[in-house]
């Protein structure tokens, strides 16, 4: 059965503490943002699969806001499963985030809603 509200399902999973991705059963391909059909093929044989949460920073920028707010980063992360997601890396200075760094997803909260965030992966060592 096709999930007719995939975005709501994605956020419901986050609220339960789970980072889930959709995958086509036929092709095995993962994708993000949640949809009712697989991109390109239109296949509707989709399932929700728990993501590893591991990824690599593909691109990063620092957003500098008016004080007293603190600057923050916006990153594109290539997940190990294949899809690319936009988020933030926390627990590190926004200027210290580098392309190629290994990151690990976690679920945080913003405006009392669950959101997907990333931290530098514990096993990332001194990657640059």
SVG drawing of the C-alpha trace seen along z (x, -y; Angstrom):
<svg xmlns="http://www.w3.org/2000/svg" viewBox="-3 -42 47 48">
<polyline fill="none" stroke="black" stroke-width="0.4" points="0.0,0.0 1.3,-3.4 2.0,-5.9 -0.2,-8.9 1.4,-11.2 5.1,-10.3 6.3,-13.6 4.0,-13.2 5.3,-9.6 8.9,-10.8 8.3,-13.4 6.3,-10.8 9.4,-8.5 11.6,-11.4 9.3,-12.1 9.7,-8.4 13.5,-8.8 14.0,-7.0 15.7,-8.4 14.0,-6.5 14.5,-6.6 12.4,-5.3 13.6,-2.6 12.2,-0.9 11.9,2.8 12.5,3.5 15.6,1.4 16.9,1.3 17.6,-2.5 17.2,-4.8 16.0,-8.4 15.2,-11.5 12.9,-13.7 9.9,-11.4 7.6,-10.8 4.7,-8.6 6.8,-7.1 10.5,-6.5 12.1,-9.3 12.9,-8.5 11.1,-5.1 7.8,-6.1 7.8,-2.7 5.4,-2.6 6.8,0.4 8.3,-1.7 9.3,-0.7 10.6,-2.6 14.1,-1.5 16.1,-2.7 19.0,-4.8 22.5,-4.2 22.8,-7.9 26.4,-7.9 27.4,-10.3 30.0,-12.7 29.9,-16.5 29.5,-17.3 29.2,-21.1 29.0,-23.6 28.4,-27.3 28.2,-29.5 25.2,-31.7 26.1,-34.8 23.1,-36.4 22.7,-39.6 23.9,-39.4 23.0,-38.2 22.2,-35.1 25.2,-32.9 26.3,-31.9 25.5,-28.4 26.3,-26.2 24.2,-24.7 25.5,-21.5 24.7,-19.0 25.5,-15.5 25.9,-12.5 24.4,-9.6 26.1,-6.2 22.9,-4.9 23.1,-7.3 20.7,-10.2 21.9,-13.8 20.2,-15.7 20.4,-19.3 21.0,-19.9 23.4,-21.4 26.5,-20.0 26.5,-20.8 29.0,-20.4 31.7,-22.1 32.3,-25.7 30.4,-26.5 33.7,-27.6 35.4,-24.2 33.0,-22.1 34.9,-20.8 34.0,-19.1 34.8,-15.4 34.3,-15.2 32.5,-12.0 29.3,-12.8 26.7,-10.9 23.0,-11.8 21.0,-12.4 17.5,-13.7 17.3,-17.1 14.5,-19.6 13.8,-23.0 10.6,-25.0 9.5,-21.8 9.6,-19.7 12.0,-16.9 14.7,-17.7 17.6,-15.8 21.0,-17.1 24.6,-15.8 27.6,-15.6 31.2,-14.9 31.4,-11.0 33.1,-9.7 35.5,-7.6 36.2,-10.6 39.6,-11.3 41.4,-14.3 39.9,-14.3 39.9,-17.6"/>
</svg>
